[in-house]
Amino acid sequence: MRKKFPTTLYNEDDYSRKRTQSEMQRRFVDLQFKRSELEKKLKRVNEVLFCLGREMEEHFDK
């Protein structure tokens, strides 16, 4: 025999689960955006370091 759960309890659990899932999805998207921004910054830093390294080689090779 199956246990019967009150409809309101089931609805509250379902709402809670959906709310948690929605919050996790929001955080996931936010972290993806932040990662993308950090990758752009890192790429720029690498470009600057590469150029600086080239300039230093030119300066010290003279």
FENQUI-V248914 format. One line per field, one symbol per residue. ss: DSSP state (h for helix, s for strand, l for the rest). psi: psi as a letter, one per 30 degrees, with the letter a starting at -180 (. if undefined). burial: + if it has 9 or more other ideal C-beta (glycine too) atoms within 8 Angstrom, else -. Layout:
ss: ???
psi: ???
burial: ???
This chain:
ss: llllllhhhhhhhhhhhhhhhhhhhhhhhhhhhhhhhhhhhhhhhhhhhhhhhhhhhhhhll
psi: kkkkkkeeeeeeeeeeeeeeeeeeeeeeeeeeeeeeeeeeeeeeeeeeeeeeeeeeeeeff.
burial: ---------+----------------------------------------------------
